[in-house]
Amino acid sequence: MYAIIDIETTGNGIEGNKITEISIFKYDGHEIIDEFTSLVNPEMPIPYFITGLTGIDDDMVRHAPKLIELIPRIIEITKDTIFVAHSVNFDYNVIKNEFKNLGFDFVKKKLCTVRLSRKLFPGYTSYSLGKLCTSLNIPLKDRHRARGDAHATVLLFEKLLRANGAEKVFKTFLNSRSQEATLPPLLSRKVYDELPGKPGIYYFKNSHGKIIYIGKAINIKKRITSHFYDKSEKEIKLCRETAHIDYELSGSEVLALLMESAAIKHHFPKYNSAQKRRTQQYGIFTYEDQNNIIHLAPNKLKAMPNPLATFKNITECRTFLENVCRDFKLCPKFCHLQENVATCSHYSIINCEGICSANENVDDYNLKVEKAISFMRTKKENFFIKEKGRTLKEEAIILIKDGTYNGYAFIEKEITIQNFNDLEAFIKLQNNTIETQQIIDSYLIKNEKNVFSFESESNF
């Protein structure tokens, strides 16, 4: 027995999304034996764009029953049935969440008519309900209203039940160990089954082949599966659009992080919001003024080239500069920690030796600044990191030149590398960013054993 269901709601996610209309057809595999349709008072305003899509507005639902009043009828008509819907995870999880919020359980086996259609009716350019009904000559009235869509889904389901190979496909989909009901409706089971349980990055693509999300994982398949169980609005939208998944192996988590950062900055996928929010990154720069005094100054990275040091925000930059100023007895005014003052009067840096009041020789002061600059530059070491490769026959190399991430390489273990020049020839050059710097810095704290200098050829 099947309960073929469609709902209209106030939004696109699961949490906080409220039902505005529900339609249920109880179907025994041959005919409809019961039907229930009702508007639902969502107890919240319906957004204008939803009204534009469904035609359901606040006036229509103002005097409609609340969901709590409809629960007995919904439980009755769905008892001992399999829950069927087009893109089943959305309808099922909204109803399940609404029931949960009202103190009721709602647990059913599920079948998705999108995934069934892709399996039994392959080759169509679109598996949206409207396009599929047109292709299969199924009448669809009152599109984007619950009863119209639910009834069209009944007619589609009838065709699916009678399609060649349906019995085997339905048995597979209803197997409790099968993940068919949790996979995105447009994603091939074959693509999912071939995902590796290894470190790397992965690309979610839509039906046009456009990358819409990039992620990294220690276990690619496990991480991708977790997306399908996440009920946040963003994840629901992402999974609805996902039609294909590609991946690249990295061998290690640190390389997965570096590869992910580069890929996101190259493609800027619509669902990668974290790195798309570009924060202002800062650096410490140096210049000499007309009085031959050497300045140290914080500024945005994009404003000037060749910073002495880089930071993810102005707070970190100023804190570091304050420490340098204090340790080398520099002047807060000429370190730009105090602006528009004749002489410095910093609240915590009190060991200025008088350059701002002409009580210190310029050459003596500049010598201290040069020592501070030298200190910052000595932090820019040359080294490389050895990590696991993508296979047992190779290893990964991450190259750091002058303290800056330079790139990486996967090198077969049987290849002999005797010096830095040999190594550099294999390196796939990459851009250094504040994210890559943070990834490297975090890695170095915990993995000193994997870090090697260029000084000894025995390290190669």
ROVOKOL-266656 format. One record per atom (N, C-alpha, C): x, y, z. Coordinates in steps of 0.2 Angstrom, whole numbers, plus 5000, padded with zeros to 4 digits. Layout:
! ROVOKOL-266656
XYZ/...
END
This chain:
! ROVOKOL-266656
500449945000/500050005000/500450065000/500250114996/500650174995/500250244997/500650285000/500350355001/500750404997/500450424992/500750464987/500550544989/501050574991/500950644994/501350704991/501050754991/501350824989/501150874994/501650914996/501450975001/501651034997/501351094999/501651164998/501851195005/502351235004/502651255011/502851325010/503051355016/503251425016/503951445014/504351385013/505051395011/505351335008/506051335008/506351285004/506751235009/506851255015/507251205020/506751165024/507051135029/506651085033/506551125040/507051145044/506851185050/506551245049/505951255052/505651325051/505151325046/505151275041/504751275035/504051245037/503551285035/502851265038/502451245032/501951195033/501551165027/500951215026/500851235020/500251275018/499651235015/499851175012/499351135009/499651065009/499251015009/499450945009/498950905005/499150855001/498750814997/498950744998/498550694999/498750625000/498250574996/498550534992/498150484989/498450414991/497950374994/498150314996/498050264990/498550224988/498550194982/498750124983/498350074981/498550004982/498949964977/499150004972/499549974966/499149964960/498449974961/497949964955/497550024955/497250054961/496850104961/496850154967/496650214967/496550254972/496050234977/496150214983/495650194988/495450244993/495850294993/495650354998/496050414996/495750474998/496050534996/495950585002/496450635003/496350685008/496750745005/496450805005/496750865003/496550925007/496950965010/496751025014/497251075014/497051135014/497451195015/497651185023/498251215024/498451215031/498651285034/498451305039/498651375042/499351365045/499851395042/500551385044/500651425050/500251475052/500351515058/500951555058/501051575051/501551625050/501451655043/501651715041/501551745035/501851705029/501551705024/501751665018/502151715014/502851705012/503251745008/502951765001/503051824999/502751844992/502951794987/503651774987/503851734981/503551664981/503351644987/502951574988/502251584985/501951634987/501251654984/501251654976/501851684974/501951694967/501951624963/502251574967/502351514964/501751464965/501451464971/500851424972/500151454971/500151514972/499551554972/499151554979/499551524984/499251514990/499451584994/498951614997/499151675001/498851675008/499051725012/498851725019/498051725019/497751755015/496951755016/496651685015/496951645010/496751575009/496851535015/497351545019/497451495024/497251525031/497051585031/496851615038/496351575042/495851545039/495351505042/495451435041/495951415038/496151345037/496351305043/496251245044/496451205050/497151215051/497351215057/498051205059/498251135058/498951125057/499151055056/498951005062/499051035068/498850985074/498150965073/497650995070/496950975069/496950915063/497450915059/497450875053/497850805055/498250805060/498650755061/498250685062/497750685065/497350615066/497150585059/496950635054/496750605047/497350585043/497950625044/498550605041/498850545043/498750525050/499050465053/498550405050/497950425050/497450365047/497550345040/497650395036/497750385028/498450355027/498950365031/499550345029/499750285033/499350255037/499450195041/499650135037/500250105038/500450045035/500550055027/500850115026/500950135019/501650155018/501850155011/502550175009/502450245007/502850295009/502850365008/503150375001/502750404996/502950414989/502850484988/503450514985/503350584983/503950594977/503850654974/504350674969/504850714972/505450694973/505950724977/505750714984/505650644986/505350624992/505650654999/506350664999/506650685005/506350755007/506250795003/505950865005/505250855008/504750825005/504150815008/504150775014/504450725014/504550675020/504850715026/505350745025/505750775031/505350835033/505050875029/504550935031/504050905036/503650855033/503150825037/503350795044/503950755043/504250725049/504450775055/504750835052/504950885057/504350925060/503850935056/503150965058/502850925064/502850855062/502550805067/502950805074/503650805073/504050805079/503950875083/503850925080/503750995084/503150995087/502650945085/501950945088/501950885093/502550845094/502550795099/502350725096/502350715089/502150655086/502750625082/502750555081/503250525077/502950515070/503450515065/503150505058/503750465055/503750405054/504250355052/503950315046/504150315040/503950275035/504550255030/504450205027/504850185021/504650235016/505150255011/505150305006/505250274999/504950304994/505150294987/505050364984/505650374980/505650444976/505550434969/504950464966/504850454959/505350484955/505750534957/506250554953/506750504952/507050474957/507550424956/507250364953/506650344954/506350284950/506250304943/506150364941/506050384934/506750384931/507250404934/507950404931/508150334930/507950284934/508150214933/507750184928/507050194928/506650154924/506450184917/506550254917/506450294911/507050334909/507650304908/508250344907/508250384901/508650434900/508750474894/508450534893/507950554898/507650614898/508150674900/508050734897/508450794899/508250824906/507650814908/507450834914/506950794917/507050784924/506550744928/506150784933/506050844931/505550884935/504850854934/504450864938/503750834937/503450864931/503450934930/503150964924/503450934918/504150934917/504450904911/504350834910/504350794915/504250724915/503450704913/503050744915/502350734913/502250744906/502550804904/502450814896/502750764892/503350734894/503750684890/503350624890/502950604896/502550544896/501850544895/501650604893/500950624891/500450614897/500750634903/500350634909/499950694910/499350704911/498950764912/499150794919/499350854919/499550894925/499150954926/498650954930/498251014931/498451044938/498351114939/498551144945/499251134947/499651154943/500451144944/500551184950/501051154955/501251194961/500651204966/500151164965/499651154970/499651084973/499551064979/499651004982/499250944978/498650954977/498250904974/498450894967/498550944963/498750934956/499350904955/499850914959/500550884959/500450814961/500150804967/500050734970/499650684965/499150714962/498750664957/499250654951/499650704948/500050684943/500550634945/500850634951/501250594954/500950524954/500350514956/500050454956/500050424949/499850464944/499850434937/500550414935/501050454937/501750434935/501950374939/501750364945/501950304949/501650244946/500950244943/500650194939/501150174934/501350214930/501850194924/502450164927/502750194932/503350164935/503250094937/502650074940/502550004943/502449954937/502249984931/502149934925/502749944920/503249974922/503849984917/504249914917/504649904912/505049844912/505549844917/505649794921/506149794926/505949824933/505249844933/505049884939/505149844945/504949774945/504949734951/505649734955/506149724951/506849714953/507049784956/506849844952/507049904954/506749924961/506049914961/505649934967/505949894973/506149824972/506349784978/507049814980/507449834976/508149864977/508049934981/507549974979/507450034982/507150034989/506749974990/506449964997/506849925002/507449904999/507849865003/508149915009/508049885015/508249935021/509049955021/509449915017/510149935017/510249975011/509849985007/509950025001/509850105003/510250145000/510250215002/509950254996/509550224992/509150254986/508750314989/508450304994/507950354997/508350414999/508950415001/509350465004/509750504999/509850474993/510250504988/509950564984/510250614982/509950674979/509550644973/508950664971/508550644966/508850634959/509350684957/509650684951/510350644950/510550614956/511250584956/511150514955/511650484950/511650414948/511950374954/511550324955/511850274961/512550254959/512650244953/513350214950/513850264952/513750334951/514250384953/514350374961/513850374965/513850364972/514250304974/514150244971/514450184973/515150184971/515450224966/516150224964/516550284968/516250314973/516550364977/517050324982/517650354982/518150314987/518150344994/518350294998/518450315005/519050335007/519350385003/520050415004/520050485005/520650515007/520650585007/520650625000/520350685000/520350714994/519850774994/519750804988/519150854987/518650824982/518050854983/517550834979/517150894976/516850884970/516450934967/515750914965/515250944968/514550934967/514450974960/514050944955/513950984949/513150974948/512951024945/512151024943/512050994936/511450994934/511350954928/511650984921/511951044922/512251074916/513051064917/513251024922/513951014923/514351074926/513951124929/514251174933/514451154940/514951174942/515151164949/514751204954/514451174958/514051214963/514251214970/514751164972/514951154978/515651114978/516151134982/516751104983/516851084990/517051024992/517251014999/517850964999/518050955005/518650915006/518450865012/518850805012/518650755017/519250715018/519350685024/519750625025/519550565022/518850555022/518550505018/517950535014/518150535007/517650565003/516950545003/516850475003/516250445002/515850465009/516150455014/515750465021/515550535021/516050585019/515850655020/515250675015/515350645009/514750665004/514150635007/514150575009/513450545012/513150585018/513650625022/513350665027/512950725024/513150745018/512750805015/512050775014/511950715012/511250695011/510850685017/511150685023/510750675029/510650745032/510950795030/510950865033/510350895031/509950915036/509250945034/509251025034/509851055034/509851125034/509551145027/509351215026/509051235020/509551235015/510151255016/510651255011/510851185008/510851135013/511051065011/510451035007/509851055008/509251035005/509251054997/509451124997/509451154990/510051124986/510651114990/511251084986/511051014984/510750974988/510650904986/510150904980/509650944980/509150944975/509450964968/509951004968/510351024962/510850974959/511050934964/511650894962/511450834958/511850834952/511650784947/512350744946/512850764948/513550724947/514050744952/514450704954/515050714958/515650694956/516150734955/516850724953/517250724960/517850694959/518350704965/519050704963/519450724967/520250714966/520550694973/520950644972/521250614978/521850654980/521950664987/522550704989/523050664993/522850604996/523350565000/523350585007/523150655008/523250675015/522750735016/522550745023/522150795024/522350865023/523050875024/523350945023/523250965016/523450915011/523350925004/522650935002/522250905005/521550915003/521250985005/521551005011/521351075013/521651125008/522251115006/522551165001/522251154994/522151094992/521751094985/521051124986/520751114991/520051134992/520051214991/520551244995/520551314995/520751344988/521151314985/521351334978/520751324973/520351274974/519851254969/519251304970/519151324977/518551364978/518751434975/519351454976/519551524974/519551524966/519651464963/519651464956/518951464953/518451424956/517751414953/517251464957/517351474963/516851514967/516151484966/516051424968/515451394968/514851424972/514251424970/513751464973/513651444980/513751374982/513551354989/514251354994/514751374991/515351384996/515351454998/515051475004/514951535006/515551565011/515851515014/516351535019/516951575016/517251545011/517851575008/517651625003/516951625001/516751684996/516651745000/516651745007/516551805011/517251825012/517551875007/518251895008/518351945013/518651925018/518851965023/519452005021/519552065024/520052115022/520752085026/521252065022/521852035025/522352095025/522752085030/523252135031/523952115032/524452165031/525152145031/525552205034/526152195036/526552245038/527052265033/527052325031/527552355026/528052405028/528552415024/529052465027/529152515021/529352575023/529552625018/529952675022/530352725018/530752775021/530452845020/530352885025/530052955023/530553005021/530353065020/530753115018/531353135023/531253115029/531753125034/532253065035/532153025031/532552955031/532452915037/531852925040/531652875045/531252815042/531452755044/531152695041/530452685045/529952675042/529252665045/529052585044/528752565049/528352495049/527652515049/527252495044/526552515044/526052455042/525552445046/525052395044/524552425038/524452385034/523952405028/523652345025/523152355021/522752295017/523252265012/523252205012/523652165007/523652195000/523052204998/522852224991/523152294990/523352334995/523552404994/524252404992/524652364994/525452364993/525752294992/526252294988/526552224987/527152214992/527352154993/527852124997/527852145004/527352115007/527252125015/527852085018/528052115024/528552085028/528252025032/527552025033/527151975037/526451985035/526051935035/525351935033/524951915039/524251935039/523851925044/523151925042/522651885045/522051875042/521551935044/521751975049/521352035050/521852085054/521552145054/521952205057/522052195064/521652165068/521852155075/522452115076/522552055072/523152015073/523752055071/523652095065/524152125062/524452185068/524052215071/524152275075/524552235082/524252185084/524552145090/525252125089/525352095083/526052075081/526452135081/526252195078/526652255077/526852285083/526352285088/526452315095/527052275098/527052205097/527552165101/528252185098/528252185091/528852205088/529152275090/528652325090/528852385092/529052385100/528752345104/529052345111/529652315111/529752255108/530352215109/530952245106/530952285101/531452325097/531552395099/531152415104/531152485107/531052535101/530552525097/530352565091/529852615094/529652665089/529152715091/528452705088/527952705093/527252685090/527052735085/527352795085/527152845079/527352815073/528052795072/528352775066/528152705064/527852665069/527552605067/526752605066/526552665065/525852685064/525352655068/525552645075/525052625080/524752685083/525052745082/524752805084/524752855078/524252885076/524252925070/524052995072/524353045068/524153115069/524353145076/524953125078/525253145085/525953175084/526153225088/526753255087/527353205090/527153175096/527553135099/527153075102/527453015102/527052955104/526852955112/526252925113/526052915120/525652855120/525852805118/525552735118/525352715125/524752685126/524552665132/525052605135/525252565131/525652505133/526352505131/526552545126/527252545123/527552605126/528052595131/528252655134/529052665133/529352615129/530052615129/530352645122/529952695119/530252735114/530852775116/531352775112/531952815115/532052885112/531452905109/531452975107/531553005100/531452955095/531452975088/530953025087/530353015090/529753065088/529853135091/530353145096/530453205099/531153235097/531453205092/532153225090/532653205095/532553165100/533053145105/533453085103/533353055098/533652995096/533953005088/534552985087/534852985081/534452945076/534352975070/533952935064/534352865063/534952875062/535352815060/535252755065/535352775072/535252735077/534552695077/534052745076/533352715076/533252665070/533552685064/533452645058/533752575059/534352575063/534652515064/534252465068/533852495073/533352455076/532852425072/532552475067/532052455063/532252395058/532952405056/533152355051/533252285055/533452285061/533452225065/532752195066/532252235067/531552205067/531352175060/531552215055/531352185048/531752125047/532352115049/532752055049/532451995052/532152015058/531851965063/531251935059/530851985056/530251965052/530451915046/530951935043/531151895037/531451835038/531751825044/532051765046/531551705047/530851735048/530351685049/530151655043/530451685037/530251655030/530751605028/530651545031/531151495029/530951455023/531451415021/531351375015/531351295017/530851265016/530751195018/530251155014/530151095015/529651055011/529351005016/528750985015/528350935019/528250875015/528450815018/528250755015/527650725018/527150705014/526550675016/526450615012/525950575014/525650515010/525450535003/525650494998/525350504991/524650474990/524450474984/523750454983/523750374982/524350344981/524450274981/525050254985/525150194986/525750174990/526350184987/526350194980/526950204976/527250274975/526850314978/527050384978/527050424985/527350484985/527250524991/527150594988/526850634993/526650704991/527250754994/527350804991/527850854993/527450924993/527550954998/527251024999/527851075000/527951124995/528551164995/528351234998/528851255003/528751315006/529451355004/529351415001/529951454999/529851525002/530451545006/530351605009/529751615013/529551565017/529051565021/528351565018/528351555011/527751555007/527551495004/526951475004/526751415001/526851424993/527151374990/527351384983/526951334979/526851274982/526451224977/526551154980/526351104976/526451034979/526550994973/526750924974/526850874969/526750804972/526550764967/526450694969/527050664965/527550624968/528150604965/528150524967/528250484961/528350414962/528950404967/528950354971/529450344976/530150314972/530050284967/530650264963/531050314960/530750374959/531150434956/531650464961/532250464959/532750494963/532750574963/532750604968/532750674969/533350694973/533850724970/534550734974/534550804977/534250854974/534250924977/533650964975/533651024977/533051074977/532851084970/533351084965/533151094958/532751044955/532950984957/532650924955/531950924957/531850944964/531150944967/530750994964/531051054962/530651114960/530351094953/530651054949/530351034943/529751004943/529550964948/528950924949/528350974952/528551024955/528051064959/527451094954/526851084956/526251114953/526151184957/526351234954/526351304957/525651324959/525651354965/524951374968/525051444971/524451474971/524451544974/524451534982/524851584985/524851584992/524351634995/523951614999/523351655002/523351655009/522951695012/522951695020/522651625022/522251595018/521951525020/522551475020/522951475014/523451425014/523951435019/524151495021/524551515026/524351485033/523751495034/523451465040/523451385040/523351355035/523351285034/524051265036/524551295032/525251275033/525451285041/525251345043/525451355050/525151305055/524551295054/524251245059/524551175058/524651155052/524951085051/525651085054/526051135054/526751135056/526751125064/526251155067/526251145075/526251075077/525951025073/525750955075/526150905071/526550925066/526850875062/527550895060/527950915065/528650935064/529050875060/528850815062/529250755059/529250755052/528750785049/528650785041/528950845038/529350885041/529550945039/530350935038/530550955032/531250945030/531551015027/532251025029/532551085026/532851065019/533151115016/533451105009/534251105011/534451105017/535151115018/535551045017/535150985019/535450925018/535150885012/535550855008/535350815002/535050755005/535150735011/534950675014/534150675015/533950735015/533150745016/532750735010/533150725004/532750714998/532650644996/
END
